[in-house]
Amino acid sequence: MSQSSAPFDEELLSGYLDGTLSHREMQRVRIRLEDDPSSRRLFEEMRALRQAALDTRFPPPEDSVWPELPRTPVSRFGRSLGWLLLCSWLVIVGALGLWHLLRETGDALEVFLVLGLPGAFLLLFGSVLVDRLHEARTDRYRDVHR
């Protein structure tokens, strides 16, 4: 079976254009482009489309459309301090409530019934938060606004 008739993941072409592929994947795409005229045509179409998209200029949206972000160092500091105080308060109140619950009851079922649902939500929220923070650090398009 020749390489040009083998199935080929077209997302690799997009990754090749963006420069996000590993060395091995880049080599695989280069070989495919050399051997397969239909892949080469598709690649050239994608390159032209990408260039047209990069060359397109849009008028900036009005200020009312942009997300509300702190505009000054004072407002950024206030917002950061507010989040820090809120999170600290939640941790302290949660820890005190948990300590009180565990101290007052010895029944494992009661503890599970009280903590199960909030614990599940916290675990789910935490896993989503970790994914979002990781994505925010590694997203190459994070500075692109609508």
Sequence and secondary structure as in RCSB ss.txt:
>XXXX:A:sequence
MSQSSAPFDEELLSGYLDGTLSHREMQRVRIRLEDDPSSRRLFEEMRALRQAALDTRFPPPEDSVWPELPRTPVS
RFGRSLGWLLLCSWLVIVGALGLWHLLRETGDALEVFLVLGLPGAFLLLFGSVLVDRLHEARTDRYRDVHR
>XXXX:A:secstr
  GGGS   THHHHHHHHT S HHHHHHHHHHHHH HHHHHHHHHHHHHHHHHHH       TTTS     SHHH
HHHHHHHHHHHHHHHHHHHHHHHHHHHHH   HHHHHHHHHHHHHHHHHHHHHHHHHHHHHHH TTTT   
